[in-house]
Amino acid sequence: MPSSAIEFIKFDSLSEEELNNYEQAVAFIKGVENPFRLKPSRVVELVSKKLPNFNMPLHTKCWKYYEARPREIDINYKGDYASYMEGFDGYLYSMSWVKFLIEELRDVTKLEEVKMQAI
């Protein structure tokens, strides 16, 4: 595997001659957006647009049933659907979780199974 070096250069301080000496290579650094930005109330709001009877108690049953997050606070937890967020001091959810719930709970049998879970 070839190795590469990255050199950060402040171009506005270089002369024309120095600029011409650099090979043309440009890299873009894409910022990483946190996928976990939905409060539980927002998850309920989004899911209930597709499944009108979806509510907060059902959301609680869902994250427990599907083990979307730990039952206890784990400040280091980051899963596929939820992550503990310091500052918010709780778990936030991803749009993947919303999409998963909408798809999964369209199955009436699965919905009834989830509803049977204790909170």
N, C-alpha and C positions, 0 to 999 in steps of 0.2 A: 504494500500500500504506500503510495507516495506521501511524503510529508509536506506540509505547507506551513508557511509562517504568515502571520498577519501583522501588518504594520499600520498603525493609525497615524495619519498625517493630516495636519491642519493645512489644507490647500491654500487658504487665503493668505498664508504667510510665505508661500513659495514664490520664487521668481519664475519668469517665463522659461528660462533655461532649465531650472529644476523640474518644472512641470513636464517639460518635454522629455526629460530623462526617465520618467516613470513609465512603465509599461501600462497599457490600458487594461485595467481590471477593476470591475466594480462589483461590490457585493451589497446586497440589501439585507438588513437585519429586520426581521419581522417581529413586532412586539407580540408577546404571548398573552392572549386574552384568557382570563380565568373563566372556565365554562360554568363554574358554580356560583351563580349570582341570583338565583331565584329563592325568595323566602317561601316557606310553606304556604302562606296565604296566596301568593302569586301562582304557585303550582295548582292549588285548588281552583283559582280563578280560570286558569288556562284549560285545565282538564274539564271543568264543568261546562265549558263552551261546547264540547263534543259529547260529554256524558253529563246531562243536566242534574242528576242526583248525586254527583260527586261532591263531598264536603270534607271538612277538616278531620272529623273522626275517621272517615274512610281513608283519608290520606295517611293518617297515623297507622291504621291497620295495614295499609299497603307497604309502607317502609319497613314495618316489622315482618310482615309475611314474606316479602321479597328480600329482606335483609339488605336494604339499600344503604343502611348506615348502622353503626352500633347502637344498642339500647342505652349504653352508658356514654358519658362524655369522653371522647378520645381526641385530644387536641391535635394529634398527629394523623388522624384518619383522613384519607383521600381515596374514595372509591370511584366506581364508574358513574354513579348517579348522584352522589352527595359527598360533601367535604365539610369538615369543621372549619369555621372561619373565625379567627381571633378578631376582636373588634366588634363583630356581630355577636360573639359569644354563643354561637349555635351552629346548626347545620344549614347549609344552603344547598340547593339542588340545581341540576343541569336541565337543559331543554331535552336532552336524551331521556331523562327520567319522565318528563311530561309525555313525550312521544311513546315511550314504553308503556306507560299507564293507559293512555288512550287506546293503543293497540291491544294490550293484554285484557283490559276490562270490557272490551266489546264482546268477549266471550262470556255469556250469561252464567255458565257453569263456574268459570273462574271467578267472576265477580261475587257470586254467592259464597264460594269457598273463602275468599278474602274477607267478606263480611262476617263470617262465622268466627274470625279471630278475635281473641280478647284484646282489649286496649290495655 
